[in-house]
């Protein structure tokens, strides 16, 4: 599963990528600074089941602190999109191609209105325009791909719904569009209106979450009040504040768990400039919005827009360990309604092929292959040896 970070130039995309991954990337106010996509690992946070079971977990990937488990997800930060990107304006076609494998998109918006649609400095730019044009560019990109797919039907006198679904599935597979997405879209929109159909299928297959960035600025705070009335999936965000907090935590100056408030264990370690910066973050971001919003963006994208759940496969349901004795070593993020046998294939092909049953670590009940996993299930997979 890949999360795509999108937005116009100078909206703060690369800053949010750095805030999520702590990978140093080139961050400037120059449009098209990001030419090749930045790829890295961020983390979604969940309440780990270790506290429920009274054990100390040993994550193979990610980490667990005070019962909060941070599970890795892949992030792709592509270059800035501008009006006309789907037609190749700027270097839009390349940037759109970089998004093909993303399952969900986070649009980083300069909520302050201090840059225009091409990322150039200005004043009083309406961020709602920014949100609309980028969504339209991605929808038109989908429409262009669909038009090419439908050319295969031009010489056919008649074709069935099944034929249409099959052709579209083949042509759109590179966009991470699956058959069930196409079926849902056909139930909601007519294929004859390609642009509307493209809009519907994009919303189903690549939903967009809005990160209202630069929320520490007063102009952004004023604009956010208007935007939140229009958009359901929007989160106030300060990527720069998140970077500052994580850097301070790395140096031992503060105690900080992403997605939460921070604490200063020893104020004497901080100089006047550091205290001033932390005070600003506390007053203008944390106290007003609860957090910097960066962690909230990743969590909401995965668990709300994609409707994924977290499950813990183990080799021993009594000890909650893998073969090496690691306790609760893995967390898999899977779509809701994933079956236990589908999980077995995700863990290892051989487990799926030799699957016998699942075993619920809480109840010790045997689970049939079609058992639909629930959030926080801890599952042992029994297989023929």
C-alpha positions as CSV (number, residue, x, y, z in Angstrom):
1,X,0.0,0.0,0.0
2,X,1.4,3.4,-1.1
3,X,0.3,6.9,0.0
4,X,0.9,9.5,-2.6
5,X,1.7,13.1,-1.5
6,X,0.4,15.6,-4.1
7,X,0.0,19.3,-4.4
8,X,1.1,22.4,-6.3
9,X,4.7,23.6,-6.1
10,X,5.7,25.2,-2.8
11,X,2.7,23.9,-0.9
12,X,4.8,22.0,1.6
13,X,4.7,18.5,0.1
14,X,8.4,17.8,0.6
15,X,8.2,19.2,4.1
16,X,5.4,16.9,5.0
17,X,7.3,14.0,3.4
18,X,10.4,14.9,5.6
19,X,8.1,15.4,8.6
20,X,6.7,11.9,8.1
21,X,10.0,10.1,7.2
22,X,12.8,12.3,8.6
23,X,14.5,11.8,5.2
24,X,16.4,14.9,4.2
25,X,15.0,16.1,0.9
26,X,15.6,19.3,-1.1
27,X,13.0,21.9,0.2
28,X,12.9,25.2,-1.6
29,X,10.4,27.7,-2.9
30,X,11.4,27.0,-6.5
31,X,8.6,25.4,-8.6
32,X,9.4,21.9,-9.8
33,X,12.2,21.5,-7.3
34,X,11.1,17.8,-6.9
35,X,11.7,16.2,-10.3
36,X,12.2,12.6,-9.3
37,X,9.8,11.4,-6.7
38,X,10.9,11.1,-3.1
39,X,10.2,7.6,-1.7
40,X,10.3,6.7,1.9
41,X,8.7,5.1,4.9
42,X,6.3,6.9,7.3
43,X,4.3,5.3,10.1
44,X,0.6,5.0,11.0
45,X,-0.1,4.7,14.7
46,X,-2.4,2.3,16.4
47,X,-3.1,1.1,20.0
48,X,-0.9,-2.0,20.3
49,X,-2.6,-5.1,21.7
50,X,0.5,-5.7,23.9
51,X,-1.1,-4.0,26.8
52,X,-4.3,-6.0,26.5
53,X,-2.3,-9.3,26.6
54,X,0.2,-8.0,29.2
55,X,3.3,-8.6,27.2
56,X,6.2,-6.6,25.8
57,X,6.2,-6.8,22.0
58,X,9.3,-7.0,19.7
59,X,8.3,-5.3,16.4
60,X,10.3,-6.5,13.4
61,X,9.5,-3.2,11.6
62,X,8.3,0.0,13.1
63,X,8.3,0.5,16.8
64,X,6.1,0.5,19.9
65,X,6.2,3.1,22.7
66,X,3.9,3.1,25.7
67,X,1.4,0.9,24.0
68,X,1.4,3.0,20.8
69,X,2.5,0.9,17.8
70,X,3.9,2.7,14.8
71,X,3.4,0.6,11.6
72,X,5.4,1.4,8.4
73,X,3.7,2.6,5.3
74,X,5.3,3.7,2.0
75,X,5.1,7.3,1.0
76,X,5.8,8.8,-2.5
77,X,6.2,12.6,-2.8
78,X,5.9,13.6,-6.4
79,X,6.7,17.0,-8.0
80,X,4.2,19.8,-8.0
81,X,1.1,19.7,-10.2
82,X,-0.1,22.9,-11.9
83,X,-3.2,23.6,-14.1
84,X,-2.8,21.7,-17.3
85,X,-0.6,19.0,-15.9
86,X,-2.8,16.2,-17.5
87,X,-1.9,17.8,-20.9
88,X,1.8,17.7,-20.1
89,X,2.0,21.4,-18.9
90,X,5.1,21.8,-16.7
91,X,6.2,18.2,-16.4
92,X,2.8,17.1,-15.4
93,X,2.6,13.8,-17.2
94,X,5.6,12.5,-15.5
95,X,4.4,13.6,-12.1
96,X,1.0,11.9,-12.7
97,X,2.7,8.7,-13.8
98,X,4.6,8.7,-10.4
99,X,1.2,8.4,-8.7
100,X,0.0,5.3,-10.5
101,X,0.6,2.8,-7.7
102,X,-0.7,4.9,-4.9
103,X,-3.9,3.6,-3.1
104,X,-4.7,7.0,-1.5
105,X,-3.6,10.5,-2.0
106,X,-2.9,13.3,0.5
107,X,-3.1,16.7,-1.1
108,X,-0.9,19.2,0.7
109,X,-2.5,22.7,0.4
110,X,-0.9,26.0,1.2
111,X,-3.7,27.1,3.4
112,X,-2.1,30.5,4.0
113,X,-2.9,31.7,0.5
114,X,0.6,33.1,0.1
115,X,1.4,31.2,-3.1
116,X,-0.5,31.1,-6.3
117,X,-1.5,28.0,-8.4
118,X,2.0,27.6,-9.7
119,X,3.7,28.1,-6.4
120,X,4.8,31.7,-6.9
121,X,4.6,34.2,-4.0
122,X,1.3,36.2,-3.8
123,X,-1.2,37.3,-1.2
124,X,-4.8,36.3,-0.5
125,X,-4.9,33.4,-2.9
126,X,-7.9,31.3,-2.3
127,X,-6.8,27.7,-1.3
128,X,-10.2,26.4,-2.4
129,X,-9.1,27.1,-6.0
130,X,-5.9,25.0,-5.3
131,X,-7.9,22.1,-4.0
132,X,-10.3,22.1,-7.0
133,X,-7.8,22.4,-9.8
134,X,-5.6,19.6,-8.5
135,X,-8.5,17.3,-8.1
136,X,-9.6,18.2,-11.6
137,X,-6.2,17.5,-13.0
138,X,-6.1,14.0,-11.5
139,X,-9.7,13.3,-12.7
140,X,-8.9,14.4,-16.2
141,X,-5.8,12.2,-16.2
142,X,-8.1,9.2,-15.3
143,X,-10.5,10.3,-18.1
144,X,-7.6,10.3,-20.7
145,X,-6.7,6.7,-19.7
146,X,-10.3,5.6,-19.8
147,X,-10.8,7.2,-23.3
148,X,-7.9,5.1,-24.6
149,X,-9.3,2.0,-23.0
150,X,-12.7,2.5,-24.7
151,X,-11.2,2.8,-28.1
152,X,-11.1,-1.0,-28.0
153,X,-14.9,-1.0,-28.2
154,X,-15.1,1.3,-31.2
155,X,-15.5,-1.5,-33.8
156,X,-17.8,-3.7,-31.6
157,X,-21.5,-3.6,-32.5
158,X,-22.5,-4.8,-29.0
159,X,-20.8,-5.7,-25.8
160,X,-21.8,-6.8,-22.3
161,X,-21.2,-5.2,-19.0
162,X,-18.8,-8.0,-18.2
163,X,-16.8,-7.2,-21.4
164,X,-16.6,-3.6,-20.4
165,X,-15.5,-4.4,-16.9
166,X,-12.8,-6.8,-18.2
167,X,-11.4,-4.3,-20.7
168,X,-11.4,-1.4,-18.2
169,X,-9.8,-3.6,-15.6
170,X,-7.0,-4.5,-18.0
171,X,-6.4,-0.9,-19.0
172,X,-6.7,0.6,-15.5
173,X,-4.8,-2.0,-13.6
174,X,-1.7,0.2,-13.8
175,X,-3.6,2.8,-11.8
176,X,-4.3,0.3,-9.0
177,X,-8.0,0.2,-10.1
178,X,-9.6,-3.2,-9.4
179,X,-12.7,-4.8,-10.9
180,X,-14.8,-4.1,-7.8
181,X,-13.9,-0.4,-8.2
182,X,-15.1,-0.5,-11.8
183,X,-18.3,-2.3,-10.8
184,X,-19.1,0.3,-8.1
185,X,-18.4,3.2,-10.5
186,X,-20.7,1.7,-13.2
187,X,-23.5,1.5,-10.6
188,X,-23.1,5.2,-9.9
189,X,-22.2,6.8,-13.3
190,X,-22.8,6.2,-17.0
191,X,-19.8,5.2,-19.1
192,X,-21.0,7.5,-21.9
193,X,-20.1,10.5,-19.7
194,X,-16.4,9.7,-19.5
195,X,-15.4,12.7,-17.4
196,X,-18.0,12.1,-14.8
197,X,-17.3,8.4,-14.8
198,X,-13.6,9.1,-14.4
199,X,-14.3,11.4,-11.4
200,X,-16.4,8.7,-9.7
201,X,-13.9,5.9,-10.3
202,X,-11.0,8.0,-9.1
203,X,-12.9,8.9,-5.9
204,X,-13.4,5.2,-5.3
205,X,-9.9,3.9,-6.2
206,X,-7.8,6.9,-5.2
207,X,-9.6,9.0,-2.5
208,X,-8.0,12.3,-1.5
209,X,-7.4,13.6,2.0
210,X,-6.6,17.4,2.3
211,X,-3.7,18.5,4.5
212,X,-4.4,22.2,5.2
213,X,-0.7,23.0,5.6
214,X,1.1,26.0,7.2
215,X,-1.7,26.1,9.8
216,X,0.7,27.9,12.2
217,X,0.2,31.1,10.1
218,X,-2.8,33.3,10.9
219,X,-3.8,33.6,7.3
220,X,-4.0,29.8,7.1
221,X,-6.1,29.6,10.3
222,X,-8.6,32.0,8.9
223,X,-8.8,30.1,5.6
224,X,-9.1,26.8,7.3
225,X,-12.3,27.9,9.1
226,X,-13.9,28.4,5.6
227,X,-12.5,25.2,4.1
228,X,-13.6,22.8,6.8
229,X,-17.2,23.8,6.0
230,X,-16.8,22.5,2.5
231,X,-14.6,19.4,2.9
232,X,-15.2,16.4,5.0
233,X,-11.7,14.9,4.8
234,X,-9.5,17.9,5.7
235,X,-6.9,18.1,8.5
236,X,-5.1,21.3,9.8
237,X,-1.4,20.6,9.4
238,X,2.0,22.1,10.1
239,X,4.8,20.1,8.5
240,X,7.4,22.5,9.7
241,X,6.3,22.2,13.3
242,X,6.4,18.4,13.1
243,X,9.9,18.5,11.7
244,X,11.0,20.8,14.5
245,X,9.5,18.6,17.2
246,X,11.0,15.4,15.8
247,X,14.4,17.0,15.5
248,X,14.2,18.3,19.1
249,X,13.2,14.9,20.3
250,X,16.1,13.3,18.5
251,X,18.4,15.7,20.4
252,X,16.8,14.8,23.7
253,X,15.5,18.3,24.2
254,X,11.8,17.2,24.4
255,X,9.8,14.1,24.9
256,X,7.5,13.6,21.9
257,X,5.3,10.9,20.6
258,X,4.1,11.8,17.0
259,X,0.4,12.8,17.0
260,X,0.5,14.0,20.6
261,X,1.6,17.0,22.7
262,X,5.3,17.3,23.8
263,X,6.9,17.7,27.2
264,X,10.1,19.5,28.2
265,X,11.9,17.3,30.8
266,X,14.7,19.8,31.5
267,X,14.1,23.5,30.4
268,X,17.8,24.3,31.2
269,X,18.9,22.4,28.1
270,X,17.0,24.9,25.8
271,X,18.3,28.3,24.7
272,X,16.0,31.3,24.2
273,X,15.4,30.7,20.5
274,X,14.5,27.1,21.1
275,X,12.1,28.0,23.9
276,X,10.5,30.7,21.7
277,X,10.0,28.2,18.8
278,X,8.5,25.5,21.0
279,X,6.2,28.1,22.6
280,X,4.9,29.2,19.2
281,X,4.2,25.5,18.2
282,X,2.4,25.0,21.5
283,X,0.2,28.0,21.3
284,X,-0.5,28.3,17.5
285,X,-0.7,24.6,16.7
286,X,-0.9,22.1,19.6
287,X,-3.3,24.1,21.8
288,X,-5.6,25.0,18.8
289,X,-5.6,21.8,16.9
290,X,-4.4,19.0,19.3
291,X,-1.3,18.1,17.2
292,X,0.7,19.1,14.1
293,X,-1.7,17.1,12.0
294,X,1.0,15.1,10.2
295,X,0.3,11.8,12.1
296,X,-3.4,12.4,11.8
297,X,-3.1,12.7,8.0
298,X,-1.4,9.3,7.7
299,X,-3.8,7.6,10.1
300,X,-7.0,9.0,8.5
301,X,-5.8,8.2,5.0
302,X,-5.2,4.5,5.9
303,X,-7.9,3.8,8.4
304,X,-10.8,6.0,7.3
305,X,-10.4,6.7,3.6
306,X,-9.0,3.2,2.7
307,X,-10.9,1.5,5.6
308,X,-8.0,-0.7,6.5
309,X,-7.6,-2.6,9.7
310,X,-4.6,-3.9,11.7
311,X,-4.0,-7.6,12.3
312,X,-1.2,-9.5,14.0
313,X,-0.2,-12.9,12.5
314,X,1.8,-15.1,14.9
315,X,3.3,-18.6,14.7
316,X,2.2,-19.5,18.3
317,X,-1.2,-18.3,19.5
318,X,-0.4,-19.2,23.1
319,X,2.9,-17.4,23.4
320,X,2.0,-14.7,20.7
321,X,5.4,-15.3,19.1
322,X,6.9,-16.1,15.7
323,X,9.3,-19.0,15.2
324,X,12.2,-17.0,16.6
325,X,10.3,-16.2,19.8
326,X,9.6,-12.5,19.0
327,X,6.4,-11.4,20.7
328,X,3.8,-9.8,18.4
329,X,6.5,-9.2,15.8
330,X,4.3,-8.1,12.8
331,X,1.4,-6.0,12.1
332,X,-0.3,-6.3,8.7
333,X,-2.5,-3.5,7.4
334,X,-5.3,-5.0,5.3
335,X,-8.6,-3.9,3.8
336,X,-11.7,-4.6,5.9
337,X,-13.3,-7.9,5.0
338,X,-10.0,-9.6,4.3
339,X,-10.3,-13.3,5.1
340,X,-7.9,-15.3,7.2
341,X,-6.8,-17.3,4.2
342,X,-6.1,-14.1,2.2
343,X,-4.0,-13.1,5.2
344,X,-2.1,-16.4,5.0
345,X,-1.1,-15.7,1.4
346,X,0.0,-12.1,2.4
347,X,2.3,-13.6,5.1
348,X,3.7,-16.2,2.8
349,X,2.5,-18.0,-0.4
350,X,3.2,-21.4,1.1
351,X,1.0,-20.6,4.1
352,X,-1.8,-19.8,1.8
353,X,-1.3,-22.9,-0.4
354,X,-1.1,-25.3,2.6
355,X,-3.7,-23.4,4.7
356,X,-5.7,-25.6,7.2
357,X,-7.3,-23.0,9.5
358,X,-6.7,-19.9,11.5
359,X,-6.6,-19.8,15.3
360,X,-7.8,-16.8,17.3
361,X,-5.3,-16.0,20.0
362,X,-8.0,-14.7,22.3
363,X,-10.5,-17.4,22.2
364,X,-8.4,-20.3,20.7
365,X,-11.3,-20.9,18.3
366,X,-10.5,-22.4,14.9
367,X,-11.3,-20.1,12.1
368,X,-12.5,-21.2,8.6
369,X,-10.8,-19.9,5.5
370,X,-13.6,-17.4,4.8
371,X,-13.5,-15.9,8.3
372,X,-13.4,-12.1,7.9
373,X,-10.7,-10.5,10.0
374,X,-11.5,-7.9,12.6
375,X,-9.3,-5.0,13.7
376,X,-6.7,-6.0,16.2
377,X,-7.2,-9.8,15.6
378,X,-4.2,-11.8,16.6
379,X,-4.1,-14.9,14.4
380,X,-2.1,-18.1,14.2
381,X,-2.2,-19.7,10.8
382,X,-2.2,-23.5,10.9
383,X,-0.9,-25.2,7.7
384,X,0.1,-28.6,6.4
385,X,3.8,-29.4,6.9
